[in-house]
């Protein structure tokens, strides 16, 4: 089975994916970690790196092609990333897949990002950075792939992470995965 976990920054995709990995032993691939790693290597903020990626398709393509190939070739995989659900659309027939989207209000997500990054910046600064980053991603996804990130029809399960804690979200996902595996 492949489980994809998608969501905007601060929705808890990485936290939930790691919980699922601990509980199931499934391999975990995170496009966000890959993206952050490349930004750090280039000594750029996420917003700056997002702008660079807008003008250089190779950064997104590298991450996305890896997700596509993994979803085709592996079983028992958790793929986390903004486009993980979309990148898994070419899985071979008969392969079981659960596409999950986590969502949360913008203000909640910004506070989580500030905690994660241990940011000393103002809320307004982080809010503006998050909006800039998300707009950059929206433009890139539409331009590169024709994907409207606001179209939720590909997801099997949508969970509001401002309502449920990560443990409960993992429980919900595992229950859905069990149902698909029946």
C-alpha positions in Angstrom: 0.0 0.0 0.0 1.0 3.6 -0.7 -0.2 6.4 1.6 0.3 9.9 0.4 0.1 12.8 2.9 -0.3 16.2 1.3 -1.0 19.6 2.8 0.1 23.2 2.9 3.0 24.3 5.2 2.1 23.9 8.9 -0.7 21.4 8.5 1.3 18.6 10.2 2.1 16.4 7.2 5.6 15.5 8.4 4.6 14.9 12.0 1.7 12.6 10.9 3.9 10.8 8.3 6.5 10.1 10.9 3.9 8.7 13.3 2.6 6.5 10.5 6.1 5.3 9.8 6.7 4.5 13.5 3.4 2.5 13.7 3.7 0.6 10.4 7.4 0.4 9.6 6.7 1.6 6.1 9.3 3.6 4.3 8.9 7.4 4.5 9.8 9.8 1.7 9.4 13.6 2.4 9.5 16.1 -0.5 9.4 18.9 2.0 12.6 17.7 3.7 14.3 17.4 0.3 13.1 20.9 -0.6 14.3 22.4 2.7 17.6 20.6 2.3 18.3 22.1 -1.1 17.3 25.6 0.2 19.8 25.2 3.1 22.5 24.0 0.8 22.0 27.1 -1.3 21.8 29.3 1.9 18.4 30.6 0.9 15.2 31.0 2.9 12.2 28.9 1.8 10.6 31.9 0.3 13.8 32.8 -1.6 14.3 29.2 -2.8 10.6 29.1 -3.9 11.2 32.1 -6.1 14.4 30.5 -7.5 12.4 27.3 -8.2 9.8 29.4 -10.1 12.5 30.3 -12.6 14.3 26.9 -12.7 12.0 23.9 -13.2 14.8 21.4 -12.4 14.4 21.7 -8.7 10.7 20.8 -8.6 11.1 18.2 -11.4 13.8 16.4 -9.5 11.7 16.0 -6.4 8.5 15.2 -8.2 10.0 12.7 -10.6 11.5 10.8 -7.7 8.0 10.6 -6.1 6.5 9.4 -9.3 9.0 6.6 -9.7 8.8 5.5 -6.1 5.0 5.3 -6.2 5.2 3.1 -9.3 8.0 0.8 -8.1 7.5 0.4 -4.3 5.0 -1.0 -2.0 4.5 -0.1 1.7 5.5 3.5 1.2 4.4 6.8 2.9 5.0 9.8 0.6 4.7 13.2 2.1 4.6 16.4 0.1 2.4 19.1 -1.4 2.0 17.2 -4.6 2.4 13.6 -3.3 -1.2 12.8 -4.1 -0.8 14.1 -7.6 2.5 12.5 -8.2 1.0 9.1 -7.3 -1.7 9.2 -10.0 0.3 6.9 -12.3 0.5 3.9 -10.0 0.0 0.6 -11.7 -3.5 -0.9 -11.7 -4.2 -3.0 -8.7 -1.8 -1.2 -6.4 -3.6 0.1 -3.3 -3.2 3.7 -2.5 -4.7 6.1 0.0 -4.4 9.9 -0.8 -4.7 12.1 2.3 -4.9 15.8 2.5 -4.3 17.6 5.8 -5.7 21.2 6.1 -5.8 23.9 8.8 -6.6 27.6 9.0 -3.7 29.9 7.8 -3.2 31.5 11.3 -2.9 28.1 12.9 -0.4 27.0 10.3 1.7 30.1 10.6 2.0 29.6 14.4 3.1 26.0 13.9 5.7 27.1 11.3 7.0 29.7 13.8 7.3 27.0 16.5 8.9 24.5 14.1 11.4 27.0 12.8 11.9 28.5 16.3 11.3 31.8 14.6 11.8 35.1 16.5 10.2 37.0 13.7 6.8 38.7 14.1 3.6 36.9 13.3 3.0 39.3 10.5 6.4 38.7 8.9 5.9 34.9 9.0 2.3 35.3 7.7 3.6 37.3 4.7 6.4 34.8 4.1 3.9 31.9 4.2 1.6 33.6 1.8 4.5 34.4 -0.6 5.7 30.8 -0.4 2.2 29.4 -1.0 1.6 31.7 -4.0 4.9 30.8 -5.5 4.1 27.1 -5.2 0.6 27.7 -6.6 2.1 29.4 -9.7 4.8 26.7 -10.1 2.3 23.8 -9.9 0.0 25.4 -12.4 2.7 26.4 -14.8 4.8 23.2 -14.6 2.0 20.6 -14.3 -1.3 22.2 -14.9 -2.3 21.3 -11.3 -4.8 23.5 -9.5 -3.6 22.9 -5.9 -7.1 24.0 -4.6 -8.8 21.1 -6.5 -9.3 18.5 -3.8 -11.0 15.8 -5.9 -8.0 13.5 -6.0 -8.0 13.0 -2.2 -9.7 10.0 -0.6 -9.5 11.6 2.9 -9.3 15.2 4.0 -8.6 15.9 7.7 -8.6 19.3 9.5 -5.4 19.1 11.6 -6.6 22.0 13.8 -9.4 19.8 15.1 -7.5 16.5 15.7 -4.1 15.9 17.3 -1.4 14.0 15.3 -2.1 10.7 17.1 -5.8 10.8 16.2 -5.1 11.8 12.6 -2.7 8.8 12.3 -5.5 6.6 13.8 -8.0 7.9 11.2 -5.5 7.3 8.4 -4.7 3.8 9.5 -8.4 3.0 9.8 -9.0 4.2 6.3 -5.9 2.2 5.0 -7.2 -1.0 6.7 -10.6 -0.4 5.0 -8.8 -0.1 1.6 -6.8 -3.2 2.2 -9.9 -5.4 3.0 
